Amino acid sequence: VVAVGSEMFELFQMLRPDQQWENVSDCDGLSMEALVDRLEPGDRILVKGSKKIFWQNQFVAKLIAAIDASNHPRVL
């Protein structure tokens, strides 16, 4: 789980250590390249968040661009 925003910190702390990928205060604090590098075959990404945090910052478009740039295999 990658938790974004101060409101998600408590939830992040409840996760098992093997479920905790990263906790950042905002989307700008998240390295798309580092996230993509951690992906393994069969991984799925669910983006759940508010319009303000993810959609206005074009999070999904940036994530897809980082996946494409890495030549990481993906299925849409």
N, C-alpha and C positions, 0 to 999 in steps of 0.2 A: 504494500500500500504506500502510495505517495500522498501525503496529506498536505494540502495547501491552505493557508490561512490560520490565523490564531484560534478561530473557533473549532478547528479540527485537532488541536494539540491534545486535548483530553482523550479523544477517541484514539489517536495515534498511540498514546501511552498505554491504552488498554490492550493493544495488539501484542501477540507473541513476538519476540525478537525476530524470528524468521519471517514474519509478515511485514515488518517495518523496513521499508526501503528508504524513505526520506520524508522529513517534515520541514517545509519551508514557509516563510511568512507570506509570500506572494509568488505569482507565476514567474516573475523576473528572477527569482532565486533558484529556479529549477533549470538545470542544464539538460536540454533535450538530448544532446549527444550522449551524456552520461546515462540517461534513462534508457535510450535505445541500446547502448552497449550492454546493459544488464539483461535485455530481453533474451529469452531462450526459445527454441522451437516449441510451438504449442501454447505459448503465453497469449493471454488475451488482455486487452486494455479496455477498461470501462472508465469513461470520463463522466464523473458526477459532480456537478458544482453549479454555482449560481451564474447567472448571465454576467454579472459584473466581473467575476474572477476569471472565468474561462472564455466565454464567447466574445466579449469585448476586446480581449487580448489575443484573439485568434489562436488560442491554445491548440486546438485540434489541427488546424492548418499547419502550425509550426511543428507539431509532433509528426504529422504525415511527411512533411518536408525533410525532417531529420531522419526518418525511417528510409525514405527514398534515397537520401544522400549517402546513407550507410550501406546501401545495397542489401539490407536486411530482408530476408524473405517475409512476406506478409500476405494475408488474405483479407480482403474487405468484404 
